[in-house]
Amino acid sequence: MKSMVPNSLRVFIVLFWAAVNVLPALAQAQTNSAKAPQQTTEIRIGYLRAYQPQLALSVLDIPPPDEGIAGARLGIGDNNTTGSFLKQKFELDIAEIKPGADAVGAFNELVAKGDRYVLADLSAKQLLSIADIARDKGVLIFNIGAPDDILREEECRANVFHIAPTRSMLADALAQYLIWKQWPRWVLIYGSHENDQLFADALRRSATRFGAKLLAEKEFKDTGTARRTDTGVIQIQQQMPVFTQDFPDHDAVLVADESEVFGTYVPYRTWLPRVVAGTAGLMPSSWHPASEQWGGSQLQTRFDKNAGRHMLSKDMNAWTAVRSVGEAATRTNSGDPGKISDYLHSDKFSIAAFKGQKLTFRPWNLQLRQPIFLGDAKAVVSTSPQEGFLHQVSELDTLGVDQPETKCVFKK
């Protein structure tokens, strides 16, 4: 018994010391831990657009003031739903300039706010004016508006990701469908503005690529008249048949009128009763307001609830860009632009965008691979790539410039 007393005393002393010194310290540490919130990573995304209200040939086609922005806001909300579990918070900053204005100042203001990811709804010239500045500042740009192929080819940049499809992708999507329908004989009407000419070039390329015959072409000159007051229905009904009367027999009339001068007046008014496609009639686009497949109805419903209107292509482009940043941030568990850039450039990246398959960036020019919807004013008619147009890597690469054709060399 005598030998056990010292040991019991030692145990008592140890427990007493712990109670007096260690346990209060642990309790205080737990209290401090509970009081100190876990660090939240803020990821700021800028939206830079060139905008001014504009008319269209049809009042139904006048772009809504929040076109694109509404899609970005929905994407921010979706990112924050996932980000809340990872302590990531996404914010959207919006800057607006006039079409043709200098974009550098507005871009620098977004960067000053902490935006390291910028959605660019700009012309090709405006985008190029900020691309190298963005590179030097470690900013990633997501092109959601400019379809110019040159931005992905001769003027490509390693920090510029292209969400909007190119004109060549849109033209190829349309061409595949016309060839699949066995309507290979085309005539082309194109406008007199630069963008009209670029889309006409894309259609010519597609005709050669897929074996169509472009039988004749005509330019419709913009004379500068007032569209709403000088083009009555009766006058159009008389003029358009005469304009198309001397075309040789054909299967389809292709229209290249991005400038909204005459295209809406072509369907149902041609000399011969023929299919009209391009920027009027059957139109290719990255999204369609009537798309319900592959969960599209769920996205459309949420968008309509938030924006109070239907989702348009630019809204979808903006949503996809924001979600691409969110997906990369989730996968890397980081808001660091370097890590996110590396992930977006890697073959690990893909994004689900309600189009039936995962979308990825083409490594040779950073264009987003994606199906193209073909639709009219009411419904989706088809989706390209069409059945039978095969590719050794991805059928999506049958749309637009493929790797063996690319002229892109990323500038350092």
C-alpha positions in Angstrom: 0.0 0.0 0.0 2.8 2.4 0.9 4.3 2.0 -2.6 1.0 2.9 -4.3 0.5 6.3 -2.5 3.3 8.2 -4.4 2.0 6.9 -7.8 -1.6 8.0 -7.0 -0.2 11.3 -5.9 1.6 11.8 -9.1 -1.5 11.1 -11.1 -3.5 13.5 -9.0 -0.8 16.2 -9.5 -0.8 15.7 -13.3 -4.6 15.9 -13.6 -4.7 18.9 -11.4 -2.1 20.7 -13.5 -4.0 19.9 -16.7 -7.2 21.2 -15.2 -5.6 24.4 -14.1 -3.4 25.1 -17.2 -4.0 23.0 -20.3 -7.8 22.6 -20.4 -8.5 26.4 -20.2 -6.0 27.0 -22.9 -7.7 24.4 -25.2 -11.1 25.9 -24.4 -9.8 29.4 -25.2 -8.4 28.1 -28.5 -11.7 26.5 -29.5 -13.5 29.8 -28.6 -11.1 31.8 -30.7 -11.5 29.3 -33.6 -15.2 29.6 -33.4 -15.1 33.4 -33.4 -12.7 33.6 -36.4 -14.6 32.9 -39.7 -12.9 30.7 -42.4 -11.3 32.8 -45.1 -13.5 33.4 -48.1 -11.9 33.7 -51.5 -13.5 36.5 -53.6 -13.4 36.1 -57.4 -14.4 39.2 -59.3 -15.5 38.9 -62.9 -15.8 41.9 -65.2 -18.2 42.4 -68.1 -17.0 44.9 -70.6 -19.4 45.7 -73.5 -19.8 48.1 -76.4 -23.4 49.0 -76.4 -26.0 51.5 -77.7 -29.7 50.9 -78.4 -30.3 49.9 -81.9 -33.1 49.2 -84.3 -33.8 46.0 -86.2 -35.8 45.2 -89.3 -38.4 43.5 -87.0 -39.3 45.0 -83.7 -39.2 41.4 -82.4 -35.5 41.3 -83.0 -34.5 44.5 -81.1 -31.9 43.4 -78.6 -32.9 43.8 -75.0 -30.8 46.3 -73.0 -29.5 43.5 -70.7 -28.6 41.1 -73.5 -25.6 39.1 -72.3 -25.5 40.7 -68.8 -28.6 38.7 -67.7 -26.8 35.5 -68.7 -23.7 36.6 -66.8 -25.8 37.3 -63.7 -27.4 33.9 -63.8 -23.9 32.3 -64.1 -22.7 34.3 -61.0 -25.7 33.0 -59.1 -24.9 29.4 -60.2 -21.2 29.8 -59.3 -22.1 31.1 -55.8 -24.4 28.1 -55.2 -21.4 25.8 -55.6 -18.9 28.3 -54.2 -20.6 28.6 -50.9 -19.4 25.1 -50.0 -15.8 26.0 -50.8 -15.8 29.5 -49.3 -15.7 31.1 -52.8 -17.7 34.2 -53.5 -18.2 35.5 -57.1 -18.9 39.1 -57.9 -19.8 40.8 -61.2 -18.7 44.3 -62.3 -20.1 45.8 -65.5 -18.5 48.5 -67.6 -20.0 50.0 -70.8 -18.6 51.9 -73.7 -20.0 53.1 -77.0 -19.5 51.0 -80.2 -16.2 52.1 -81.7 -15.0 53.8 -78.6 -11.6 53.2 -76.9 -11.9 50.1 -74.6 -8.6 50.5 -72.7 -9.8 53.0 -70.1 -12.9 51.0 -69.2 -10.8 47.8 -69.1 -8.3 49.3 -66.7 -11.1 50.4 -64.4 -12.3 46.9 -64.1 -8.8 45.6 -63.4 -8.5 48.3 -60.7 -11.6 46.8 -59.0 -9.8 43.5 -58.8 -11.3 41.8 -61.8 -8.9 39.2 -63.2 -11.5 37.6 -65.5 -13.2 39.8 -68.1 -16.1 38.9 -70.4 -15.6 40.9 -73.6 -18.7 41.9 -75.6 -16.7 44.0 -78.0 -15.8 44.3 -81.7 -12.7 42.5 -82.8 -10.7 45.8 -83.0 -11.7 46.7 -79.4 -10.9 43.3 -78.1 -7.4 43.3 -79.7 -6.8 46.7 -78.1 -6.9 45.2 -74.6 -5.7 41.6 -75.2 -2.0 42.3 -74.7 -2.6 44.7 -71.8 -4.6 42.0 -70.2 -1.8 39.4 -70.7 0.7 41.8 -69.0 -1.7 42.2 -66.0 -2.5 38.5 -65.7 -6.1 38.9 -66.8 -8.0 36.3 -68.7 -10.5 37.5 -71.4 -13.5 35.6 -72.5 -14.8 36.6 -75.9 -18.6 36.3 -75.8 -19.5 38.6 -78.7 -17.1 38.7 -81.6 -17.4 35.9 -84.2 -14.4 37.0 -86.2 -12.2 34.1 -87.2 -9.1 36.3 -87.2 -9.3 36.5 -83.4 -8.7 32.8 -83.2 -6.2 32.6 -86.0 -3.8 35.3 -87.1 -4.5 37.4 -84.0 -4.9 34.7 -81.4 -3.8 35.2 -77.8 -3.1 32.6 -75.1 -5.0 34.6 -72.5 -8.2 35.0 -74.7 -10.8 32.2 -74.6 -13.5 32.3 -77.2 -17.0 31.3 -76.1 -18.9 32.8 -79.1 -18.7 30.6 -82.1 -16.9 31.8 -85.2 -18.6 32.7 -88.5 -16.9 29.7 -90.0 -18.5 27.4 -87.3 -21.9 29.0 -88.0 -21.6 28.6 -91.7 -20.3 25.0 -91.5 -23.2 24.1 -89.2 -25.7 25.5 -91.8 -23.8 23.9 -94.7 -23.8 20.5 -93.1 -27.6 20.5 -92.7 -28.2 21.7 -96.3 -25.9 19.0 -97.6 -27.6 16.4 -95.4 -31.0 17.5 -96.8 -29.5 17.1 -100.3 -29.9 20.8 -101.1 -26.4 21.5 -102.6 -27.2 24.2 -105.1 -27.0 27.7 -103.5 -27.3 31.3 -104.4 -25.9 34.0 -102.1 -27.2 37.5 -101.3 -24.8 39.5 -99.1 -24.8 43.1 -97.7 -22.4 45.9 -98.3 -21.0 46.2 -94.8 -17.8 44.6 -93.6 -19.4 42.1 -91.3 -21.8 41.0 -94.1 -18.8 40.4 -96.3 -17.1 38.3 -93.6 -20.1 36.1 -93.2 -20.4 35.7 -97.0 -16.7 34.6 -97.1 -17.5 32.0 -94.4 -20.4 30.7 -96.5 -18.2 30.5 -99.6 -15.6 28.5 -97.6 -18.3 26.1 -96.3 -19.6 25.6 -99.8 -16.1 24.5 -101.0 -15.5 22.4 -97.8 -18.7 20.4 -98.1 -19.1 20.1 -101.8 -22.0 22.6 -102.4 -22.3 24.6 -105.6 -22.5 28.3 -105.2 -24.3 29.2 -108.5 -24.6 33.0 -108.2 -24.1 35.9 -105.9 -25.6 39.4 -105.5 -24.7 42.3 -103.3 -27.6 44.2 -101.6 -26.3 47.7 -101.1 -27.3 49.8 -98.1 -28.5 53.1 -99.5 -28.9 54.6 -96.0 -32.7 55.0 -96.2 -34.8 54.9 -93.0 -35.7 51.2 -92.5 -39.0 51.7 -90.8 -40.5 54.5 -93.0 -39.0 53.8 -96.4 -39.6 50.1 -96.8 -43.3 49.4 -96.7 -44.7 45.9 -97.1 -46.1 46.5 -100.6 -42.8 48.0 -101.8 -40.8 45.1 -100.5 -43.2 42.6 -101.9 -42.6 44.1 -105.4 -38.9 44.6 -105.1 -37.5 41.4 -103.6 -38.9 39.0 -106.3 -37.4 41.3 -109.0 -34.1 41.3 -107.2 -33.9 37.5 -107.1 -35.6 36.9 -110.5 -32.4 36.3 -112.6 -30.9 33.7 -110.3 -30.4 30.3 -111.9 -32.4 27.4 -110.5 -31.3 26.6 -107.0 -32.2 24.7 -103.8 -31.5 27.4 -101.2 -30.9 31.2 -100.9 -28.2 32.1 -98.5 -28.3 35.5 -96.8 -25.4 37.3 -95.2 -26.8 40.4 -93.6 -25.4 40.8 -90.1 -26.1 44.6 -90.4 -29.9 44.1 -90.5 -30.5 46.0 -93.7 -32.5 43.5 -95.9 -32.3 39.9 -94.6 -35.7 39.8 -92.9 -37.3 40.7 -96.2 -36.0 37.7 -98.1 -38.1 34.7 -96.9 -41.4 34.2 -98.7 -40.6 37.0 -101.2 -38.1 35.3 -103.5 -38.9 34.8 -107.2 -38.7 31.0 -106.8 -40.2 29.3 -103.8 -37.0 28.3 -102.1 -35.4 27.7 -98.6 -33.8 30.8 -97.1 -30.9 30.4 -94.7 -28.1 32.3 -93.0 -28.9 35.5 -91.1 -32.6 35.1 -92.1 -34.9 32.1 -92.4 -33.0 29.1 -91.0 -30.4 30.6 -88.8 -27.3 29.1 -87.0 -26.7 30.1 -83.4 -25.0 29.1 -80.2 -28.4 29.0 -78.4 -32.1 29.1 -79.2 -34.8 30.4 -76.9 -36.9 27.3 -77.7 -34.3 24.7 -76.8 -35.6 22.2 -74.3 -33.4 19.2 -74.8 -30.6 18.0 -72.5 -32.0 19.9 -69.6 -32.4 23.2 -71.6 -35.9 23.7 -70.3 -34.6 23.9 -66.7 -32.0 26.6 -67.7 -34.6 28.5 -69.8 -37.1 28.5 -66.8 -34.5 29.8 -64.4 -33.3 32.5 -66.8 -36.9 33.6 -67.6 -37.6 33.9 -63.8 -34.5 36.0 -63.3 -34.6 38.2 -66.4 -38.2 38.2 -67.4 -37.5 37.3 -71.0 -36.2 34.4 -73.1 -32.5 33.5 -73.2 -30.6 34.6 -76.3 -27.3 33.4 -77.7 -25.2 36.2 -76.1 -26.8 35.4 -72.7 -25.8 31.8 -73.1 -22.3 32.8 -74.2 -21.9 35.0 -71.0 -23.4 32.3 -68.8 -20.9 29.7 -70.2 -18.0 32.1 -69.7 -18.9 32.7 -66.1 -19.5 29.1 -65.4 -16.2 28.2 -67.0 -14.4 30.3 -64.4 -16.6 28.8 -61.7 -15.9 25.3 -62.8 -12.1 25.9 -62.9 -12.2 27.6 -59.5 -14.1 24.6 -58.1 -11.8 22.0 -59.6 -8.6 23.8 -58.5 -10.2 25.0 -55.2 -8.5 28.4 -56.0 -9.2 31.8 -57.2 -5.7 32.3 -58.5 -5.8 33.4 -62.2 -2.6 31.4 -62.9 -4.1 28.1 -61.6 -7.4 28.8 -63.3 -5.7 29.6 -66.6 -3.6 26.4 -66.4 -6.8 24.4 -65.7 -8.7 26.0 -68.6 -5.8 25.2 -70.9 -5.6 21.6 -69.8 -7.4 18.6 -71.2 -9.0 18.2 -67.7 -11.4 21.1 -68.4 -14.9 20.6 -69.7 -18.2 22.4 -69.1 -21.8 21.1 -69.2 -23.9 23.7 -71.1 -27.2 22.0 -71.8 -26.1 21.0 -75.4 -26.0 17.2 -75.1 -22.3 16.9 -74.5 -19.4 18.4 -72.5 -17.8 21.4 -74.1 -14.0 21.9 -74.3 -11.6 24.4 -75.6 -9.6 23.7 -78.8 -6.0 23.7 -77.6 -4.7 25.2 -80.9 -6.8 28.4 -80.8 -8.9 28.4 -77.5 -12.2 28.3 -79.3 -14.9 26.5 -77.4 -16.1 23.4 -79.1 -19.9 23.3 -79.2 -22.9 22.1 -81.1 -24.7 24.8 -83.2 -28.4 25.1 -83.2 -30.3 25.7 -86.5 -33.7 27.3 -86.0 -36.3 29.7 -87.1 -38.3 32.2 -85.1 -40.3 29.5 -83.3 -38.3 26.3 -82.9 -35.0 24.4 -83.2 -35.0 22.7 -86.6 -31.8 20.7 -86.2 -28.4 20.7 -84.4 -25.0 20.4 -86.1 -22.7 18.5 -86.4 -25.0 16.5 -88.6 -25.0 12.7 -88.7 -22.3 11.3 -91.1 -19.8 14.2 -90.7 -17.0 12.3 -89.0 -13.8 13.4 -87.4 -10.8 11.5 -85.9 -10.9 13.5 -82.7 -14.3 15.1 -82.2 -17.2 15.6 -84.5 -17.4 19.1 -83.1 -14.2 19.9 -84.9 -16.0 19.5 -88.2 -17.3 23.0 -87.4 -14.9 25.8 -88.1 -11.2 25.8 -88.4 -9.6 22.4 -87.6 -6.1 22.0 -86.2 -4.4 21.2 -89.6 -5.8 24.4 -91.0 -5.1 26.8 -88.1 -2.9 29.8 -88.5 -2.8 30.5 -84.7 0.6 30.9 -83.1 0.2 32.1 -79.6 2.2 35.3 -79.0 4.4 35.4 -75.9 
